[in-house]
Amino acid sequence: MRFIVAIVSFIVAFVMISYGIAQRTVLAEPDHVAASAQLASSAPVTVIDGAVLNANDGRQKINISGTGTVFAAYGRTNDVLAWIGDASYNRIQIQKKKSKLTSTLVSGTESSVPDPHGSDLWLAEFTRENALTFVVNVPRDISVIILSDGSAPAPGQVSITWPVDNRTPWSGPLIVGGVLLLLAGLGLYLWALSHLRKARGPRRRPPRMPKPPKRPRISVQKQKAISATRGRRSAGRLGSVSAVLVIGALVLTGCTAESWPEFLGGSSAETPSPSPTDSGPPVNTEKPPVVSEPQLESILSRISLVAQQADAERDTDLIQQRFDGAALQFREANYAIRKVDKNYDPLPPIPSSTVEVTLPQQNDKWPRTVFTVVRDPKDESSATTALMLVQQTPRENYKVVYAVQLEAEAVLPAMAAANVGTQRLQPDVKIFALQPDELALDYGDVLLNGESSPFLKYFDTGSDSLVTSIGYDAKQKRLASIPRIAKMTFGTAVGIGEVIPMVTNDSGALVAVYLNETETVKPAEPGAVINAEGAVKSLSRVSSTTKGTIATYGDQLLFYVPPGASDEKIVLIGWASALIAARELK
């Protein structure tokens, strides 16, 4: 009976081991599924929709090959299509049953597109010569755009590969269990042999025969010893086979977590890590925020580099790539002054290392607006900078239209999360104590007239450093300092910058406006000579005049405007002021 159990154990063990090894070898399924397409169109762009990319589970490995530069990027589907505009493009689709990609030409009126490199719409971009491979994990509302240089046909060979879960979680238990069963069968077999020898009992001694002369004597005990030696060798060979099986099983199963069930410590199915587009839990909004936090960090990094280079070289053409409106006017004037006066200080740089606040507009059209607060943690003496960024069209990048330094004691109001965004209001909205498009002149009146201004009651000037610097009292000191042969007058006007109100959580608003202040100096009597000084002299290129000068200062102002029903006052939370123009009077 023991022999029968041992033999059955051997058979079952070998079946288990064989099937476990087969699961990892001949019976193993493919570890991926792929689909490809050959494009014959001359369209400059190819688009792979998010639905195609998510036709199978898992990360998407995209292989692209063509002649020359191969460029690929991914972004929101609406943004990708908006950037393509009226250009013709190839639309990639998939036949899932046949694992085949198909291409449909979407005809347009344009045969080329601009250079795609560095667009702020892309969440990530890749470039290589002739062939490009990259892995993404994007949701269904994200699409991949593929092109060469914008005018040449898009690369012609495209394939997508998805991973397949081909884990064999029971191969490990089968192999190890088979080996253990084999060892148990071996033990039963040896036990059965031992029991069989004991069951034979002692052997009878044969009768003694006459001894033949000179015949060698053969000991019966020596024969038993020889027989026993054969048994040990046989058992040793069987043990060697078992050892080989054990070692093989450990090699096949011990180092691979995929060979074990999850509850026994094996690996689970792959859980994709968040892609660069992930910025928090999904939020249902009527319109999506125009940028994500990682996207804004990338945009600010590029803006900072352009500003750094343009400031160092005083390059007015370069700075126009990333600045517009009031912020551009500030830098162009600063460059003009520094070309004459080498000791004149440049404007504060645009930090990009730490983004403290991200408040994007909810918008699926253009123009788009983003408010952000950034600072340089390496320079503790530098002020925190608040920026208003605007993207006018899909093919343009975001530009800084306002760049102000926050007040030392400024407290920002509660704002929507970055993955929710907020609304940008119209400048003439009438839900606040003062209309946003009237803020600049109303605040300018406070600067000119101080306590006699009828608008002073709307503003909290207790910690307003700009009122201290250039307000009514400062202007009176300025008037007292000029010589008697000259007379000075002040004026205000609305600057070229657009008014931008962004809603806060309490139904108030952050409002950015641009105020221009003029300072006119004329001779008080005929023939008197006015001497220009400092930056006014450098910018106007006038050292002395009998006609007089007019200098224009720009004030970029960032206010918090409380809700209309609130008793709170309007607070200036950030500002920047600089000379932007100077000339001789006619």
Long-range contacts (C-beta under 8 A, 24 or more apart in sequence): 2-188, 2-189, 2-191, 2-192, 2-195, 3-189, 3-192, 5-185, 5-188, 6-185, 6-186, 6-188, 6-189, 6-192, 7-185, 8-185, 9-181, 9-182, 9-184, 9-185, 9-188, 10-182, 10-185, 12-178, 12-181, 13-178, 13-179, 13-181, 13-182, 13-185, 14-178, 14-182, 15-178, 16-174, 16-175, 16-177, 16-178, 16-181, 17-174, 17-175, 17-178, 17-179, 17-182, 17-245, 17-249, 18-178, 19-174, 20-170, 20-171, 20-172, 20-173, 20-174, 20-175, 20-178, 20-252, 20-253, 21-171, 21-175, 21-252, 23-168, 23-170, 23-171, 23-174, 24-168, 24-171, 24-252, 24-259, 28-166, 28-168, 29-164, 29-166, 30-164, 30-166, 31-163, 31-164, 31-166, 32-61, 32-161, 32-162, 32-163, 32-164, 33-99, 33-161, 33-162, 33-164, 34-99, 34-159, 34-160, 34-161, 34-162, 35-94, 35-95, 35-99, 35-100, 35-101, 35-159, 35-160, 36-63, 36-100, 36-101, 36-157, 36-158, 36-159, 36-160, 37-92, 37-100, 37-101, 37-102, 37-103, 37-157, 37-158, 37-159, 38-156, 38-157, 39-90, 39-103, 39-153, 39-154, 39-155, 39-156, 39-157, 39-158, 40-156, 41-88, 41-90, 41-103, 41-105, 41-153, 41-154, 42-153, 43-87, 43-88, 43-89, 43-90, 43-105, 43-106, 43-153, 43-154, 44-87, 44-88, 44-89, 44-111, 44-112, 44-113, 44-147, 44-148, 44-150, 44-151, 44-152, 44-153, 44-154, 45-84, 45-87, 45-88, 45-89, 45-90, 45-113, 45-145, 45-146, 45-147, 45-154, 46-89, 46-90, 46-91, 46-92, 46-103, 46-145, 46-146, 46-147, 46-154, 46-155, 46-158, 47-80, 47-81, 47-84, 47-89, 47-90, 47-91, 47-92, 47-143, 47-144, 47-145, 47-146, 48-92, 48-143, 48-144, 48-146, 48-158, 48-160, 49-77, 49-91, 49-92, 49-93, 49-143, 50-77, 50-138, 50-139, 50-140, 50-141, 50-142, 50-143, 51-140, 52-92, 52-93, 52-94, 52-101, 52-160, 53-136, 53-138, 53-140, 53-142, 53-143, 53-144, 53-160, 54-138, 54-139, 54-140, 55-94, 55-96, 55-162, 56-96, 56-162, 57-162, 58-162, 58-163, 58-164, 58-270, 58-272, 59-135, 59-136, 59-137, 59-162, 59-163, 59-270, 59-272, 60-135, 60-136, 60-137, 60-138, 60-160, 60-161, 60-162, 61-133, 61-134, 61-135, 61-160, 61-161, 61-162, 61-163, 62-133, 62-134, 62-135, 62-136, 62-144, 62-158, 62-159, 62-160, 62-161, 63-131, 63-132, 63-133, 63-157, 63-158, 63-159, 63-160, 63-161, 64-131, 64-132, 64-133, 64-146, 64-155, 64-157, 64-158, 65-130, 65-131, 65-132, 65-155, 65-156, 65-157, 66-130, 66-131, 66-148, 66-154, 66-155, 66-156, 66-157, 67-130, 67-148, 67-155, 68-129, 68-130, 68-148, 68-149, 68-152, 69-127, 69-128, 69-129, 69-148, 69-149, 70-127, 70-128, 70-129, 70-130, 70-131, 70-132, 70-146, 70-148, 70-155, 71-116, 71-117, 71-125, 71-126, 71-127, 71-132, 71-146, 71-147, 71-148, 71-149, 72-125, 72-126, 72-127, 72-132, 72-134, 72-144, 72-145, 72-146, 73-116, 73-119, 73-122, 73-123, 73-124, 73-125, 73-126, 73-144, 73-145, 74-122, 74-123, 74-124, 74-136, 74-138, 74-142, 74-143, 74-144, 74-145, 75-121, 75-122, 75-123, 75-142, 75-143, 75-145, 76-121, 76-123, 76-141, 76-142, 76-143, 76-288, 77-141, 77-142, 77-143, 78-364, 79-121, 79-394, 80-121, 80-143, 80-145, 81-143, 82-121, 82-366, 82-394, 83-113, 83-116, 83-119, 83-121, 83-145, 83-394, 83-395, 84-108, 84-113, 84-145, 85-110, 85-113, 85-394, 85-395, 86-110, 87-111, 87-112, 87-113, 89-154, 90-154, 92-158, 94-160, 101-158, 101-159, 101-160, 111-151, 112-150, 112-151, 113-147, 113-150, 113-151, 114-150, 114-395, 115-149, 115-150, 116-145, 116-147, 116-150, 118-302, 118-397, 119-395, 119-397, 120-291, 120-295, 120-298, 120-299, 120-302, 120-391, 120-397, 120-398, 121-394, 123-275, 123-276, 123-277, 123-292, 123-294, 123-295, 124-276, 136-275, 137-272, 137-273, 137-274, 137-275, 138-275, 138-277, 139-275, 139-277, 142-277, 163-270, 165-269, 165-270, 167-258, 167-259, 167-266, 167-267, 167-269, 168-258, 168-259, 169-258, 169-259, 169-260, 169-261, 169-262, 169-266, 170-261, 171-252, 171-253, 171-259, 172-253, 172-256, 172-259, 172-260, 172-264, 172-266, 173-260, 173-261, 173-264, 175-249, 175-252, 175-253, 175-259, 176-249, 176-253, 178-249, 179-242, 179-245, 179-246, 179-249, 182-242, 182-245, 183-242, 183-246, 186-238, 186-239, 186-242, 190-235, 193-231, 279-418, 279-419, 280-417, 280-418, 280-419, 281-419, 282-419, 283-417, 283-419, 283-420, 285-362, 285-420, 285-421, 286-362, 287-362, 287-363, 287-364, 287-421, 288-362, 288-364, 288-421, 289-360, 289-361, 289-362, 289-418, 289-419, 289-420, 289-421, 290-360, 290-361, 290-362, 290-363, 290-368, 290-369, 290-370, 290-391, 290-421, 291-358, 291-360, 291-368, 291-370, 292-418, 292-419, 293-355, 293-358, 293-418, 293-419, 296-355, 296-358, 296-360, 296-370, 296-372, 296-418, 297-352, 297-355, 299-389, 299-397, 299-398, 300-350, 300-352, 300-355, 300-372, 300-374, 300-387, 301-352, 302-397, 303-350, 303-352, 303-389, 303-398, 303-400, 304-349, 304-350, 304-351, 304-352, 307-331, 307-349, 307-350, 307-400, 308-349, 308-350, 311-346, 311-347, 311-349, 314-338, 314-339, 321-397, 321-399, 322-397, 322-398, 322-399, 322-400, 323-399, 323-400, 323-401, 324-390, 324-399, 324-400, 324-401, 325-390, 325-399, 325-401, 325-402, 325-496, 325-497, 325-498, 325-514, 326-401, 326-402, 326-495, 326-496, 326-497, 326-514, 326-554, 326-556, 327-399, 327-400, 327-401, 327-402, 327-403, 327-556, 328-399, 328-400, 328-401, 329-495, 329-496, 329-554, 329-580, 330-403, 330-554, 330-556, 330-576, 330-578, 330-580, 333-539, 333-554, 333-578, 333-579, 333-580, 333-581, 334-578, 336-538, 336-539, 337-535, 337-538, 337-539, 337-579, 340-538, 340-539, 340-541, 341-535, 341-538, 344-535, 344-538, 347-403, 347-578, 348-382, 348-383, 348-385, 348-403, 348-405, 349-376, 350-374, 350-385, 350-387, 350-400, 350-403, 351-375, 351-376, 351-382, 351-385, 353-377, 353-378, 356-384, 357-386, 357-412, 357-415, 358-418, 359-415, 359-416, 359-418, 359-421, 359-422, 359-502, 359-510, 360-418, 360-421, 360-422, 361-421, 361-422, 361-423, 361-424, 361-502, 362-420, 362-421, 362-422, 362-423, 363-421, 363-424, 366-391, 366-392, 366-393, 366-394, 367-391, 367-392, 367-393, 368-398, 369-424, 369-500, 369-502, 370-398, 371-502, 371-510, 373-406, 373-412, 383-408, 386-558, 386-573, 386-574, 388-500, 388-512, 390-498, 390-500, 401-497, 401-498, 401-500, 401-512, 402-497, 402-500, 402-512, 402-514, 402-556, 402-558, 403-556, 403-576, 404-512, 404-556, 404-557, 404-558, 404-574, 404-575, 404-576, 405-574, 405-575, 405-576, 406-558, 406-573, 406-574, 407-463, 407-464, 407-465, 407-572, 407-573, 407-574, 407-575, 408-465, 409-463, 410-571, 410-573, 410-574, 411-573, 412-510, 412-560, 412-573, 413-504, 413-505, 413-506, 413-508, 413-510, 413-560, 414-504, 414-505, 414-506, 415-504, 415-505, 415-510, 416-505, 422-502, 422-503, 422-504, 423-502, 423-503, 424-500, 424-501, 424-502, 424-503, 425-501, 425-502, 425-503, 425-509, 426-501, 427-498, 427-499, 427-501, 429-501, 431-507, 431-563, 431-564, 432-508, 432-509, 432-561, 432-562, 432-563, 432-564, 433-458, 433-561, 433-562, 433-564, 433-570, 434-458, 434-561, 434-570, 436-499, 436-501, 436-509, 436-511, 436-513, 436-561, 437-499, 437-513, 439-499, 439-511, 439-513, 439-557, 439-559, 439-561, 439-570, 440-492, 440-494, 440-495, 440-499, 440-513, 440-514, 440-515, 440-557, 441-492, 441-493, 441-494, 441-515, 443-513, 443-515, 443-557, 443-559, 443-572, 444-492, 444-515, 444-517, 444-555, 445-492, 446-471, 446-472, 447-471, 447-472, 447-475, 447-492, 447-517, 448-472, 448-475, 448-490, 448-492, 457-569, 458-569, 458-570, 459-569, 459-570, 459-571, 459-572, 460-568, 460-569, 460-570, 460-571, 461-572, 464-572, 465-575, 466-555, 466-557, 466-572, 466-575, 466-577, 469-577, 470-517, 470-553, 470-555, 470-577, 482-521, 484-524, 485-523, 485-524, 485-525, 485-528, 485-529, 485-530, 486-521, 486-522, 486-523, 486-524, 486-528, 486-530, 486-548, 487-521, 487-522, 487-523, 487-524, 488-519, 488-520, 488-521, 489-519, 489-520, 489-522, 490-517, 490-518, 490-519, 490-520, 491-517, 491-518, 491-520, 492-516, 492-517, 492-518, 493-518, 495-554, 495-555, 497-556, 501-561, 504-560, 506-562, 506-563, 506-566, 507-563, 508-560, 508-561, 508-562, 508-563, 508-566, 509-560, 509-561, 510-558, 510-559, 510-560, 510-561, 510-573, 511-558, 511-559, 511-560, 511-561, 512-556, 512-557, 512-558, 512-559, 513-557, 513-559, 514-554, 514-555, 514-556, 514-557, 515-554, 515-555, 515-557, 516-552, 516-553, 516-554, 516-555, 516-580, 517-552, 517-553, 517-554, 517-555, 518-550, 518-551, 518-552, 518-553, 519-550, 519-551, 519-552, 519-553, 520-548, 520-549, 520-550, 520-551, 520-585, 521-548, 521-549, 521-550, 521-551, 522-547, 522-548, 522-585, 523-547, 523-548, 532-582, 535-579, 535-582, 536-579, 536-582, 539-579, 539-581, 539-582, 540-582, 540-583, 540-584, 542-582, 542-583, 542-584, 545-584, 545-585, 547-584, 547-585, 547-586, 548-584, 548-585, 549-582, 549-583, 549-584, 549-585, 550-582, 550-583, 550-585, 551-579, 551-581, 551-582, 552-579, 552-580, 552-581, 552-582, 553-577, 553-578, 553-579, 553-580, 554-578, 554-579, 554-580
